[in-house]
Amino acid sequence: MNQESGPHDRDHAEMVVLYALQALPPAERPVAQARLAGCAECRRELETLAPVLGSLASWPTDVLRPVAPLWDRLAQRIGVEPGQPAAGQPEAEWKDVAPGISCKLLATDPDTRRVSMLVRLAPNTDYPPHEHAGVEELHLLDGVLMVDERTLHPGDYLRSEPGTGDARVWSETGCTCVLMTSYDDVLM
């Protein structure tokens, strides 16, 4: 986070999200509070995050914040090429599900009809238009992803409600995300 950044920019938006999640290191909290006090747009963004945060589990942030070795293992798993197991761990295989789209299944829940997976789009790939049968949650890990008129960058989170749809999902750069969605989504 750059303290010298302009009136409201990407650094401000990132700071707001980290502040809202209580994920800032203690030394950065006073800087964040000063920015919030001086930036009306930052305060509005913080207010709009309240419903999203309310939908997340209320766990202590030290439980939610992964330790460095976990981040390292996750990076290794994501960086593994399709068909190659992660170092020392039996893993689900990456599967090519459509041209330019690979998935690695993480978990399924037949009772709630939900699935969690890593999804990788190759550069210049479109994901099929679809309607959400249940809540869809997407956490972008790398690359840039366009969802209709929104541009997502690494670390961005997108929640879509049941009955809504995405007309165009694509990546010019290629990307990897964690996707939690319903079995019953409808491709258009």
Secondary structure, 3 states (H helix, E strand, C coil): CCCCCCCCCHHHHHHHHHHHCCCCCHHHHHHHHHHHHHCHHHHHHHHHHHHHHHHCCCCCHHHHCCCHHHHHHHHHHHHCCCCCCCCCCCCCCCEEEECCEEEEEEEEECCCCEEEEEEEECCCEEECCEECCCCEEEEEEEECEEECCEEECCCCEEEECCCCEECCEEECCCEEEEEEEECCCEEC
